[in-house]
Amino acid sequence: MVKKKISEQKKFNSKQVQAMYQVSAATLCEWRKEKKGPAYFQPTPGRILYLEQDLEQYFGRNHHNTHNK
C-alpha cells in the first residue's frame, strides 16, 4: 500500500467524527487527554483533525457485532 501525504488524505474535525460514529466531541476530547481513541493531529492551536484511515482503523478494530449470525 502506498502511503499518501497528510495533505492528500481526507480529514475530519471532531463534529464530523461525532456525526459519523455517534461519539460525542466531549468523549473524543477525553480520549485525547487519556491518550486513547483514534490518532489525531493538531495543525494549529485549537484545531483537531482526524485522518479517514485512522478513523477506519480505530473504529473498525473496536467494532463489535452484537447481532447473531
Secondary structure by P-SEA (a helix, b strand, c coil): ccccccccbbbbcaaaaaaaccccaaaaaaaaaaccccbbbbccccbbbbbaaaaaaaaaaaccccccc
